Amino acid sequence: MLGTLLWIWDKKRVDGAEARCVRALGVGMPEARHIVRRSYGNIGRSVVEFIRLPQMKGQVKRFVTIHGEEHLRDALARGKGVILLTAHFGSWEMAAALLAERGYPMNAIGAEQRDPRISDLIAELRRSCGVVTIGKGFDLKEALRCLRKGEVLAVLLDQDPKDRGLIVPFLGLPASTPYGPVKMAYKLEASVVPVFMVRRKDGIFHDLHFLPPLQGKDGAPFGEDEKDAAWCSNDVLSEWIVSHPEQWMWLYPRWASTEAMISC
């Protein structure tokens, strides 16, 4: 209901989300409208799940089936830290809470919000579930610290860093992409493990999928070639978004800076 109300009220952003969906997926407007409306429904459910996490402490596992957890365990066993690569996809905050619940040392990059009170609320909700927020935005020193300790750092890579990113395809369209995580992975020899929380059709239960760590080109360490690593990271995110388009947050203007460059 929350997602549907937002979808009805937020017409300007909905129109932008539908246009992005048409361009990125090559679908017609009726299909894009259907995808975006379901995406708003997922966002509404995810917001409520996030707010409810303190009350769900110790019970999150009831709602999630995990697949490929050995990829995370094996990567952590190397002692170099693990970067969990994901996107605003499914119920991403619930995924972090579940991993903390299972005893993993979880850290997550702080979300930059226009209202600092929202940033504080996000950090507090995470903290209540055992997830440490790294700064407000990207705090390189703190991120390096937690990886050096052999902990887990969750990164949402589907963000637009404007002129501070590398231009590589995201869903087939040029997009400014953060490359700090791949630089850290190379510097510290940390594993980069993609992870995706997929909401089931019933809207309540989820599947959490871990993939094998990303590898560098032609056997090179991942992150040595920053552009190739960023490209590879975006390809993985894009593949899962194409497979489950209603699970991604289409309302976010992912390609805003590259579109501005083209228009200039």
N, C-alpha and C positions, 0 to 999 in steps of 0.2 A: 504493500500500500504506500509506504514512504517513497519508494522508487517511482511508482506510478504518478504520485502527486508531483514529484519533482519533474518528471517527464512532461506532464501537462503544463506546469507553471513556467518551466525554463525553456520557452520556445526558441529563443535566439540560439542558445547553446545546443539544443536538440537539432536545429537546422544545420549548424556547423558540424555536429557529430555525424549526421546522416551524409553530409557532403564528403566528409573524410572517409566514411565507410564505402561510399560509392567509388571514390578514387583508389583507395587502397586494395579493396577486394574485387573491384571490377563487377560489382553486382548492380542490379537496377534499383531505383528508388524504393519500390515497395519492399524488396528484400532488406535494403538498408534500414528502412523504417522499422521493420520487424526486429532486426538485430539490435538496433539502438534502444528500442523500447525494452527488450529483454535485458540489455546491458544496464539500463537504469534500475530495473528490478533487482539485478544482482548487487548493484551498488547499495540500494536501500537495505537489502538483507545483510550485506557485509557491514554496513554502518551499525545496524542494530546488534549484530554479533560482536562487533568490537566493543561497543558500549557495555554489553552484557558479560564480557570476559571476566571481570572480577568476580561476578556471581557464579561463573562456570568453572572457576579454578578447580583443577583436578578432574573435571568432567569432559574436557574438550575431546579427549580420546574416544568418547562414545559416539562422536559424530564423524569421525575421520578414519578411513582405511588407508594405510601407508603402503606404497609400492617402491621398491628399490632403495630402501633405507641403507643397505649395505654400501652403496656408493658414498653416502655421507660418513658412515662409520669408518670405512677404509681411508677416506681422505683425511679425516681427523687423526687417524692413527699415525699419519706421517709426521705429526707434530709441527706443521708449518702454518696452521690456521686454514680455514675454509671460507671462501666467499660464496655465499648462496646467491645465485643469479636468478632474478625473477622480475615480474612486472606487476602493474596494477591489474591483477588477473585473479578471478575467483575471490576467495576470502583470504587475502594475503596476510592480514594481521592475525587472523585465527591460526594460520599455518605456523607463524612465529611463536604464538602462545603454546601451541601443541608441542613444538620442539623443546621449548623451555620446560614444559610439563614433563617431558621425557628425559630431562636431565642434561640437555645440551646447553653449553654456555653461549647464550644467544645475545647478539648485539644487532642493532638496526640503525641505519642512517636516519637522522632526524628529518622530518618533513618541514619544508619551508612554507609556512602559512602566512597569509597577509595579516591575520589577527594573531598576535603572540599568545593569546589565551588559548587558541585552538592548538597551537604547537605544544603548550604546556599540558593540555588535556591529553593529547596523544601520548606524550612522554609518560604521564602519570598512569594511563591505562596500560601501557606496555609494562611499566615498572611493576604494576600489581600482578602481572603474569610472569614476572621473572625475565623480561626482555629489557636490556639496557639500551637507551637511545644515545647514539653518538652525535652529539652536537645538535645544532639547528641549521640544517644544510649539510655540507660535507666537511667534517672536521678530520683532515688528513692525519694529524698527529694521533688523535684518539683511535682512528681506524687502524693505523699501523700498530698501535699499542696492543689492541685486542687480538690482532692476527699473530703478533709476535708471542703472545701468551698461548697460542694454539687454540683460540676460540673461534666461534662462528660469527661472520659478519653478513647480514642480509642486505642486499642491494637491489633497489628497484631501478633498472637501467632505462626504462621507457620514459625518460624525462628529457626536456629540451634545455640544454645548458647554453643555448644561444652561441655566442662567438667563442665560448670556452670548450667547445666539443669538436670531435672529428665528424666530417660529413661522410656517412656511409648509409646504405639502404636500410630502411626499416619498413617492413611490409612492402618492399619494392620501390619505395619512394625515398629520395634523399632526405636524410634527417641528421641534425646535429646530435651527436651521441657522446655521453660522458665517457672519458677514457681513464679517469683516475683509478677505477677498480682493476683494469687490466694492467696498469702500471704497477699497482701494489702487488698484484699476483706475480708479476715477473720479478719484482724487487725482492719479495720475501719467499718466492717459490711456493706460494699458497695455491691450493687447488681451487678451481672455479667449478662449482657443481650447480647446474641448472635445476630448478625446482618449480613445480606448478601445482597449485591447489585448484582442483576442478570440482565445481558444484554439480551435484547430481540433479536429474530432472525433477526430483521431489522438492528441491530447493532447500532441504534441511541437511542432508548428509553430503560428504565430500570424499574425494580421492586425492591423496597427496602423492605426487610422482617425483622421485629423484632420478636424474639422468647421470650417466657417467661423466666424470670431469672433462672439461673441454681441453682439447689438445692443440698445440701450435702447428703451423704449416710445415709440412715436410719434416716432421720430427723435432722441430725447434721448440724450445720452451714456450708455453702459452704466454702471450704478452710481450715477447721480444719484438715482434712486429705489431705495434700498437694498432695500426689501422686494420690489419687482418684480424686481430683479436676482437676489436670492436665490431667488425663486420660479422664475424662468426657468432658473437654474442647476440647481435640483432637477428641473425638468421634463426637461431634457436627460439627466441621469443616470438618471431614472426610465424614460425611453423605451428606453434601451439595456439597462437591467436587465430590463425586461419582455420585450424581444426575446431576451435571453440570460440567463435567471434563474439558470441553474446556474453562471454566471461570477461572481456576486456573493457576498460574504461574509455569508451569512445569520446566522451565529453571533453577529455583533455586535448588541447591543441598541440599535438605531438610535433607537427611539422611547421609550426608558426614561424620560426626564425629562417628556415630554408625557403619557405614560401615568400617571406619578406625579401630575401636576397634575390629571388627570381623576379619578383615584381619590380625591383629596382633596376 
